[in-house]
């Protein structure tokens, strides 16, 4: 059995100043994952996130990109760099990315 890993990335649909992230930019983020791995999935419904940073409550509106890839060092490193790039491109304090092992039947 091959080892697989699912990565899920939550991207904001609004910048910190409240202005909308252009759909084109979200599309670029999706295409970048698809180009790297040959596939990706995207959920359009908005996910509402709440978090506290330095005593300030933030509310984010987010979308989710996810991709299932072979679980190896190369793919994990690429995803960490992807997260860092998009954190900077979107001017975020943090971008939430999780990964976990999956079994593909």
C-alpha positions in Angstrom: 0.0 0.0 0.0 1.3 3.5 -0.9 1.4 6.1 1.8 -0.7 9.2 1.1 -1.1 12.5 2.9 -3.9 15.1 2.6 -3.0 18.8 2.9 -5.8 21.3 3.7 -5.1 25.0 3.3 -7.5 27.7 4.5 -7.1 30.9 2.5 -8.9 34.2 3.4 -11.4 35.8 1.0 -10.7 39.2 2.6 -7.5 41.0 3.3 -6.8 42.3 6.9 -8.2 45.7 5.9 -11.5 44.1 5.0 -11.2 44.5 1.2 -11.9 41.4 -0.8 -9.2 39.1 -2.1 -9.6 39.1 -5.9 -11.1 35.8 -7.2 -8.2 35.7 -9.6 -5.7 35.5 -6.8 -7.6 32.5 -5.2 -7.6 30.9 -8.6 -3.8 31.4 -8.8 -3.4 29.6 -5.5 -5.6 26.7 -6.7 -3.8 26.4 -10.1 -0.4 26.4 -8.4 -1.3 23.3 -6.3 -2.9 21.7 -9.4 0.2 22.4 -11.5 2.5 20.9 -8.9 0.5 17.7 -8.1 -1.7 17.3 -11.2 -4.9 17.7 -9.2 -6.5 19.7 -6.3 -9.9 20.3 -4.8 -11.5 23.5 -3.7 -14.5 24.2 -1.5 -16.3 27.5 -2.4 -18.5 27.7 0.7 -17.1 30.2 3.2 -15.7 28.9 6.4 -15.9 31.4 9.3 -12.9 31.4 11.6 -12.4 33.2 14.9 -9.0 33.5 16.7 -7.2 35.8 19.2 -3.8 37.4 18.6 -2.2 39.6 21.2 -5.6 40.1 22.9 -7.5 41.1 19.7 -10.3 38.9 18.4 -10.1 38.4 14.6 -12.8 36.9 12.4 -11.8 35.4 9.1 -13.8 34.3 6.1 -12.0 31.4 4.4 -12.0 28.9 1.6 -10.4 25.5 1.6 -8.0 24.0 -0.9 -7.1 20.4 -0.4 -4.9 17.9 -2.2 -4.0 14.2 -1.7 -0.3 13.4 -2.5 2.2 10.7 -1.9 3.6 11.2 1.6 7.2 12.1 1.1 9.7 14.7 2.1 9.7 16.4 -1.3 5.9 17.0 -1.2 5.9 18.1 2.5 8.7 20.7 1.7 6.8 22.0 -1.3 3.7 22.5 0.7 5.5 24.4 3.5 7.0 26.7 0.9 3.6 27.2 -0.7 2.1 28.2 2.7 4.9 30.7 3.3 4.4 32.2 -0.2 0.7 32.7 0.2 1.0 34.0 3.7 3.2 36.7 2.3 1.2 37.3 -0.9 -2.0 37.7 1.2 -0.4 39.7 4.0 -1.5 37.3 6.7 -0.2 36.8 10.2 -0.8 33.1 9.7 -2.4 30.7 7.2 -3.7 27.5 8.6 -2.5 24.4 6.9 -3.0 20.9 8.2 -1.9 17.5 6.9 -2.7 14.0 7.9 -2.1 10.5 6.6 -4.9 9.0 4.5 -5.6 5.6 2.9 -6.7 5.7 -0.7 -8.8 2.6 -1.5 
